[in-house]
Amino acid sequence: MDTGALLHGGISEPAASALDHVLLVVQINDWSLRTIAPIEMKTGFSWVQAKPACSLARVAASGGP
């Protein structure tokens, strides 16, 4: 499981102020097909089939009041 965040701000925002720009936090079920990954990494194109679509939790939490 991973955690994802939707941020409000530009890509040049400093890391120190990133928490001030979090709008939503959501849990992500990130799948990796580990038997296929080493074969794909040798091609130089990164993971194509070893990373299928991910799924998100049904609820996202906001940090606002």
N, C-alpha and C positions, 0 to 999 in steps of 0.2 A: 504494500500500500504506500502511496505517496500522498503528499498534500500539495494542492495547487492554490494559487491566490490570484485574484483579479485586481490589478493595480490601476490607480488613476494617476497618471503622470507620464513623463517622457522617458525614453530609453536612456537619456543622459542623467537621470536622477541619481544622486549619490546613494550608496548602499546604506549609509547611516540614517537617512530619512525615509527609507523604503516602507517601514512599518506605518508611517504617517499616511501613506497613500493606499493602504489595503482596503478594498471595498468588500470583497467576499473571500471566504476560505472554504475550500471543498476537498473532500477526500477522493482520490483517484485510484482506481484499480488498474495498475499498469502491468500488462502482461508482457513477458519475454519468453520466447520459445528457445530455450537454451541449447537445444540440440542443433538448431539451424544457425544460431548466431555465429559460432566460430567459422563456419563455412562462408557466411556472407561477409564477415569482417576481412577475410583474406582477399576479397574482390576489390576492396578500396572504395566501394560505394556505400559503406555503412550498412545499417540494418534495413532491409526492405520487407522481407516476409517474416523475419524473426520478431517484429514488433507490430502485432495486429492492433486493431482499434481498441482503445481503452474505454473503460466505463467510469462514469461519475456517480457519486452519491446522490440520492434523491433530494437532499437538503444541503444548502450552502449557508454558512453562518456569516453574519455581518459584524463588523467591529464597532458599528455606530451605536449611539444611545437609543 
